[in-house]
Amino acid sequence: MNTRVLTGITTTGTPHLGNYVGAIRPAIEASRRDDVDAFFFLADYHALIKSDDAARIERSRLEIAATWLAAGLDPQRVTFYRQSDIPEIPELTWFLTCIASKGMLNRAHAYKAAVDKNAAAGEDADAGITAGLYMYPVLMAADILAFDANQVPVGRDQIQHIEMARDLGQRFNHLHGDEFFVLPEALIEEQVATLPGLDGRKMSKSYDNTIPLFAGGSKQLRETIMRIVTDSRLPGEPKDPDDCALFTIFRAFANEAETAVFRQALLDGIGWGEAKQVLYERIETDVAPMRERYEALMADPAAIETILRQGAQKARAIATPKVAALRGVLGLRAMTTTPAGAGQTKAAPKQDRMPRFASFRDADGSFRFRLFSADGEELLLSKPFADPKAAGALQKRLKGLGTAAVLQVLPRALVLELDGAPVATTPEYPVEPARDEALARLREALDLLALAAQE
């Protein structure tokens, strides 16, 4: 069984070398493992909490998408999408908001830090704090729970958010008596490489000490590297590799043999200018091919748009049926289903108003069946079977699925899966709203069949 790993990328800046070494490169390498089902999304709703500069967010979305693709992210292998293209996420955020305790949100690190800052400045505790910042953990929980992520790679400062997502998922499961959500685990990134910036501190936009990954091209990369702060030791004087930002950055790109050579050059007294040139050339070896792909992508934003829309389609194939099932659980189902009275046991509908199966034999001799609603609408057509007993066994399984049914959402149709394989499809619908309405009717029919099977 594959482990679903979900990573969000906030779209408020331009990627730098530290981002590449610490997050982008290891995440892409992990996504290539056969046992990983990787989800990557541009967290542009989260960006709205941190920035009100629309132009910056728009540009950042493009630059970050191009960066990840240029660095080797394979959109055919992973699910790569924009958060804002998944309407189920804000809907799920509201469902979770309705069960989130204010006390839990009061304890969120970001909110507490903002309150403490106001207190230190003698301001009102909530001065300048938006509801967006306050609700950030719930939105993050929806990002994770919508796709049943097993693991979320985070630094230690983000563990609390994963714990909150688990708490919300567990509370929903408990309130509604079923395992609606997979409870995620925090994947702690203990070995994340942290690069020093121009001034020796951690490379960060907050410190304005970053080295650009692609911005400004090779010329900007070299000029920035030449501005890295070093000590006053002259050419010929030995340098300490273990207390040298140049060596730390070099080691993040070089193999063991290259690292050993550079280390010895520092011990032998290489001049700082020459050492910076060696560092630039080593980084440029890796970055130049990626930069070429990046520039091609930046020149063709329509290609990136297509990739993200296709990724959103893959993501919604999971999120849409999940949220549709949750709507039913919460009493937001179609009014064609009569709810049971409070405190009463649900009774199965009369057989003459039940969904029904109709078996038939194709011209090629294979056996299939259709599922019709109580009103006679065709809801599903099964795949062909050589053995009629296999078709009958599938019908029996469908009768007991109910809310456990896995429905993949295509642009104009739905696919029912069992054990990870497609077993039946709906008719094609002319527009997406018609497909979504059909999804609700199919869910209703499967619920009715499951209810009757329990009698």
Secondary structure as GFF3:
##gff-version 3
##sequence-region A 1 455
A	DSSP	beta_strand	3	10	.	.	.	ID=ss1
A	DSSP	alpha_helix	17	19	.	.	.	ID=ss2
A	DSSP	pi_helix	20	24	.	.	.	ID=ss3
A	DSSP	alpha_helix	25	31	.	.	.	ID=ss4
A	DSSP	beta_strand	36	43	.	.	.	ID=ss5
A	DSSP	alpha_helix	44	50	.	.	.	ID=ss6
A	DSSP	alpha_helix	54	70	.	.	.	ID=ss7
A	DSSP	beta_strand	79	82	.	.	.	ID=ss8
A	DSSP	three_ten_helix	83	85	.	.	.	ID=ss9
A	DSSP	alpha_helix	88	97	.	.	.	ID=ss10
A	DSSP	alpha_helix	102	106	.	.	.	ID=ss11
A	DSSP	alpha_helix	109	120	.	.	.	ID=ss12
A	DSSP	alpha_helix	131	145	.	.	.	ID=ss13
A	DSSP	beta_strand	151	154	.	.	.	ID=ss14
A	DSSP	three_ten_helix	156	158	.	.	.	ID=ss15
A	DSSP	alpha_helix	159	176	.	.	.	ID=ss16
A	DSSP	beta_strand	185	188	.	.	.	ID=ss17
A	DSSP	three_ten_helix	205	207	.	.	.	ID=ss18
A	DSSP	alpha_helix	217	225	.	.	.	ID=ss19
A	DSSP	three_ten_helix	241	243	.	.	.	ID=ss20
A	DSSP	alpha_helix	245	251	.	.	.	ID=ss21
A	DSSP	alpha_helix	256	267	.	.	.	ID=ss22
A	DSSP	alpha_helix	272	298	.	.	.	ID=ss23
A	DSSP	alpha_helix	301	329	.	.	.	ID=ss24
A	DSSP	three_ten_helix	351	353	.	.	.	ID=ss25
A	DSSP	beta_strand	356	361	.	.	.	ID=ss26
A	DSSP	beta_strand	367	372	.	.	.	ID=ss27
A	DSSP	beta_strand	378	382	.	.	.	ID=ss28
A	DSSP	alpha_helix	388	399	.	.	.	ID=ss29
A	DSSP	three_ten_helix	402	404	.	.	.	ID=ss30
A	DSSP	beta_strand	406	409	.	.	.	ID=ss31
A	DSSP	beta_strand	414	418	.	.	.	ID=ss32
A	DSSP	beta_strand	421	425	.	.	.	ID=ss33
A	DSSP	alpha_helix	432	453	.	.	.	ID=ss34
###
